[in-house]
Amino acid sequence: MSVNIQLEWTPNPSTLKYVVDRKLLGGGAVNFTNRDDAQAKSPLALRLMDIQGVTAVMLGTNFVTVTKGESGEWDELNDSVMSTLDTHLSEGLPVVDEAAVAAARQTVSADGTVEQRIQVILDEEIRPAVAQDGGDITLDRFEDGIVYLHMKGSCAGCPSSTATLKMGIEGRLREMIPEVTEVVSV
């Protein structure tokens, strides 16, 4: 059974988003920036990382974000990515090793009410919005008034990510949580 794949451009010129008509993950997103990590956790990400020029893959609930390096050209890469996605998903091959992904997912400390409030805002307001552009943002930690976030998928290296981080995310978190003084990317 062939898979329906829709290509979407993202604000990051080095990243394309491929929306598929299949559920890939139960929720959230998983980011791969090296072949070893992909090999341990995702047969699909591994196949995509093996394409010459692909430097990162992020899997979302129903999309795959692919980032190319300096040497990659979208005209050539896109055909290979589309073919790989179609073949892998049409054959019903596993997307991720659920146990490996679950074990590797960073669990955010829930002992501090500030971190809990930050996580709720991220999950309910910010992450769904950036997922539309093929990205994801996760909390690393909250320390001394500073929120440390991981930018993933199309958000990583995006020319407008600094503006999104400072004017959008930082503004919203400071508005809702007075303890937050700054937001930075790690």
Secondary structure, DSSP 8 states (H G I E B T S, - for coil): ----EEEEE-SSTTEEEEEESS---SSS-EEE-SHHHHHHH-HHHHHHHTSTTEEEEEE-SSEEEEEE-TT--HHHHHHHHHHHHHHHHHTT--S--HHHHHHHS-----SSHHHHHHHHHIIIIIHHHHHTTTEEEEEEEEETTEEEEEEEETTTT-TTHHHIIIIIIIHHHHHH-TT--EEEE-
